[in-house]
Amino acid sequence: MNLFNVYPLFNINPVKAQGSFLWDDKGEKYLDFYGGHAVISIGHNHPYYQNKLKDQLEKISFYSNSVQNNLQSELAEKLGGISGYENYNLFLCNSGAEANENALKLASFHNGKSKVLYFSGSFHGRTSAAVSVTDNPKIVAPVNFSERFIKSGWNNIEQLEEVFEIHGNEISSVIIEGIQGVGGIMIPTAGFLSRIKELCEKYNAALILDEVQSGYGRSGYFFAHQEFGIEPDMITTAKGMGNGFPIGGVLIHPKFEASNGLLGTTFGGNHLACAAAIAVLDVMKNENLIENAQHRGKYIEDEIKDLPHIRSVRRKGLMIGIELDRDCSEVRKNLLYNHRIFTGNSNDKNVLRILPALNIKKEETDLFINALKTVLEKI
Ligand SMILES: Cc1ncc(COP(=O)(O)O)c(C=O)c1O
């Protein structure tokens, strides 16, 4: 059997990883400045994380959601504490798309409405409703297309108000990323977010903050929207939550009532996934990784912003978009094959996306800065 060929692959086969480095099957060492799409939050194979998972494997790795699982409560308590959302409830699932799918569904159960407002440049995942609110017609199949999903312009308050004026009473939820990642590191303005919040309150629509990529300390805040002091109705999370072990979650305002069978999943919140997610939160707290994201991110920006061919650097914490004056694909390939550094791209072909682990060290950032300098100066 062959693999279903949907991914354009680099010809590199990583077989080992530690901290911010990877090694391929030929023994070549690579610096990971992308964390496998923002997944690696505490570094590869962190010893505390490894031990937590090993210990858990020795005990029990899975049983269904029909029995007590104290690890889920421990995770919810720790997540509530570190994020400041102690009074919210947690629904656990397996991925970012699934978290958004459940949030959209819960909003609709709650207010009985069916339209959803999303924004240009968005990416919310590839499952049914999540892909319908993703601004990429190439990945929206006819079965997922519906006029119930309404798109409005990013940071465009005027258009937002118009949409609410026309559809407000039918809008069940508004879904927005804390910072758009796939869209090219696009940061919402404080005014845009607070107007969305006001309109959601006025029209009884749920505000869903997708923090799948921008959450878990990446932005220098636990969740990116917390910089702006707004309180969403639901917050979705995944990626950095398990540092590679699949887990996602929805943080849910207490006004949403749970009932038996309303939401559910076979694998979500299993013992191993919870052990991984607890280890991530422990390491983030013990090693002050949110502060590290702020400092290291600022250092990188200061060192690169005046390099040739850079038009702008869009950044919060360690979520960094480097906008070049050209398509970034050659620069990216050069960094990978000549300097052995992984970086990412985005739907904006000029934007190089940088998402290193939150415990990246200064000397590791210098490896990237010097390599980027060499590549850009040679163009
Ligand atoms: C903001 C955002 N939401 C949702 C998703 C989907 O997450 P997953 O691939 O875990 O389903 C992604 C993935 O890139 C994302 O960046």
The ligand as an SDF file (V2000), in Angstrom:
LIG
                    3D

 16 16  0  0  0  0  0  0  0  0999 V2000
   -5.3710   28.5080   14.1900 C   0  0  0  0  0  0  0  0  0  0  0  0
   -5.5450   27.0510   13.8710 C   0  0  0  0  0  0  0  0  0  0  0  0
   -6.7180   26.4640   14.1630 N   0  0  0  0  0  0  0  0  0  0  0  0
   -6.9220   25.1530   13.9160 C   0  0  0  0  0  0  0  0  0  0  0  0
   -5.9420   24.3730   13.3400 C   0  0  0  0  0  0  0  0  0  0  0  0
   -6.2060   22.9280   13.0740 C   0  0  0  0  0  0  0  0  0  0  0  0
   -5.5180   22.1480   13.9850 O   0  0  0  0  0  0  0  0  0  0  0  0
   -5.3240   20.5690   13.7190 P   0  0  0  0  0  0  0  0  0  0  0  0
   -4.4090   20.4470   12.5520 O   0  0  0  0  0  0  0  0  0  0  0  0
   -4.7510   20.0690   15.0120 O   0  0  0  0  0  0  0  0  0  0  0  0
   -6.6690   20.0130   13.4420 O   0  0  0  0  0  0  0  0  0  0  0  0
   -4.7150   24.9520   13.0200 C   0  0  0  0  0  0  0  0  0  0  0  0
   -3.6580   24.1520   12.3760 C   0  0  0  0  0  0  0  0  0  0  0  0
   -2.7300   24.6470   11.7970 O   0  0  0  0  0  0  0  0  0  0  0  0
   -4.5050   26.3300   13.2860 C   0  0  0  0  0  0  0  0  0  0  0  0
   -3.3610   26.9340   12.9720 O   0  0  0  0  0  0  0  0  0  0  0  0
  1  2  1  0
  2  3  1  0
  2 15  2  0
  3  4  2  0
  4  5  1  0
  5  6  1  0
  5 12  2  0
  6  7  1  0
  7  8  1  0
  8  9  2  0
  8 10  1  0
  8 11  1  0
 12 13  1  0
 12 15  1  0
 13 14  2  0
 15 16  1  0
M  END
$$$$
